[in-house]
Amino acid sequence: MSATTSPLGTVRNLGILAHVDAGKTTVTERILYLTGTTHKRGEVHDGTTVTDFDPQERDRGITIFAAAVSCTWDGHRINLIDTPGHVDFADEVERSLRVLDGAVAVFDAVAGVEPQSESVWRQADRHGVPRIAFVNKLDRAGADLDAAVESIRRRLHPAPLVAQMPIGTEDGFTGVVDLLRMRALLWSGGDTDTYTEGPVHESLTAEALRRRRVLEEAVAELHPLALEEFCAESTLSARTLATALRDLTRTGEGVVVLCGSAYRNRGIEPLLDAVVAYLPSPLDVPAVRGTADGAPEGGPAGTRERAADPGAPFAALVFKVHSTATGRLTFLRVYSGTVEKGDVVLDAGARRTERISRILRVRADRHAEVDRAVAGDIVAVAGVKAARAGATLCAPSDPLVLEPPSVAEPVVSVAVEALRRTDVDRLATALARLVEEDPSLAVRTDSETGQTVLSGMGELHLEVAVETVRRAHGLDIGIGRPEVAHRETVTRGVSGLVHRHVKQDGGAGQFAHVVLDAEPLGPSAPGTDGSGGTAEFEFRSTVAGGRVPREYVRAFEAGCRDALAHGPLGGHPVTGVRVTLTDGATHVKDSSEMAFRTAGRNALREALRACAMTLLEPVVEVTVTVPDDAVGGVLGDLAARRGRVCGSTARGGTAVVTATVPLAELFGYATRLRSRTQGRGTFTARPTGYAPAPGAAADGP
């Protein structure tokens, strides 16, 4: 069955991605209104939006939690996820991208590509999610489509394929020219819901033809069939252009650029048409791959593929868990098979069965019950009691484990405590539920102080988490000053360190003799130069002649990894170290994998104490937008916070300053910036990795 005749061919699983305040939620609200899903246009500033339904989202005016909605357009069902734009909630974006087939990236026509725009774009690159770009807010003063497109080309490096031209500028923006069909789409005065289609006005014809020619040439450079027609006819037909744009979008070689003003309801219908025409259906994306239950991870015998086929064995990925007043909802992307109400499914990772009591088509905080969900669907289910985000639910008769979304390590922590002794147990339960819903949060008990420590991705992330506990559970909570998550790294290593592990308690003993080198991974080691990488450890073995069997070498490596959890400076995780096992010896009776694992753990701890070590602190890139007359004060404040200014650009009476600043120095910065700029300054921050903390080195013995 072809994609055009299969019901799956009419499904689009779509995400809305952008920097905070670029207009994602407003775009989503207009889509819901135009598709008939809602009968009144919600506004962010009025707190009446469908997808920002949480009280904190409405209070703060930002998206915090990814919200799923379903709607229909032109005979196609669109499952849409409105994602957060603030960097503290990037993990919500990561989990959403894992289950999406396509995305609309929204850009501000005045600001162009902003820091978080770049971050979510890179996240989409990692997941191979095809995108359409929508340049929003063309009705604003200073809006410039060409400048926004150039920033996309320069900072994101795709081939932007501009398929529309704006009609009018700023307050005079009234419509767009569709460059494929060379037709004008005009919205009449006011915030009208409909547009009229007509010929391009003669005053715009020459510019529209020039832009159409630029589009044809760009497409011909990238698409072989389009190049053939262009060489033969010196032009491209609308049909060829549409086919080429679809192919280039789905392969990621190009990104179609559309424009409009979501707030004024201009340009949304053509955007929906482009979603249907260019973004892939579940049938157009590669089959999902997983590991058969019980098979070696990644091994040939363990790898399985599941196509988007309703008749295949059921397999779905949990990407979100949400507790409501009526119970626990588990959000699924169904990759293969069919699931019905009452079915028993297997949580493949936990090896536990769950019963699906209800299946819900989601519209943010409202739901419509359905009898079944099939491959390609994004739905919520009730009745699943224990599956967490990242779990695979599958047919018990055909187990499969899908790769879960990656979870970033928390970088900021606060101590939390119940102000009333009677609330201690309730607080523990509330925090456990919070971590279940948001895997980027972590809760632990400090071994020295006995305090409960909540860790997350940033100051705002923790503020929202604490406020959620207060509101949802009615608890009075005290919180401590935020602290950042440090790392330790090697700056000068040791060679030839000898360690013997000998233990004899009667009967078989333990024996392991090892010789190792420990050295830094180098200045480009991920995590030490601000690159934000995740690699922390490299292991090699140069033992010759079989003096240490292979299974003992693997056990020794595992022991070394155990030792990385607590460094010698302050018990922080160790990153950026290379360990080489150069020699060793075994005992015919007393050597074992356990003995070599213990030797690896103790030997590396000893080696790290002998190395020159330094403490690393998390560093973020800060982009501050302030009036020209406040630049001096802002630069001085950044310098006082150990910031290093990377650049400054002028933009219409304002200055945009970019700097790298230690995360620990940014606590309370929002309040300080507002006071220095009389409320006119704004800033965004995104993690860039780790850098040496001042005065925190140890040279070893």
PyMOL commands that set and color helices and strands:
alter all, ss='L'
color gray80, all
select helices_A, chain A and resi 7-10+24-34+55-60+87-97+115-127+145-156+170-172+202-222+224-233+238-251+268-278+282-284+421-437+459-473+550-563+593-610+628-640+663-666+669-676
alter helices_A, ss='H'
color red, helices_A
select strands_A, chain A and resi 11-18+67-73+76-82+102-108+131-136+160-162+164-167+175-178+183-186+196-199+255-259+288-292+303-306+315-324+327-336+338-340+344-347+352-355+358-363+366-370+372-374+378-382+392-394+400-402+412-418+442-445+452-456+477-479+483-484+487-492+494-503+510-520+537-541+574-575+577-585+612-627+644-651+654-662+682-698
alter strands_A, ss='S'
color yellow, strands_A
deselect
rebuild
show_as cartoon
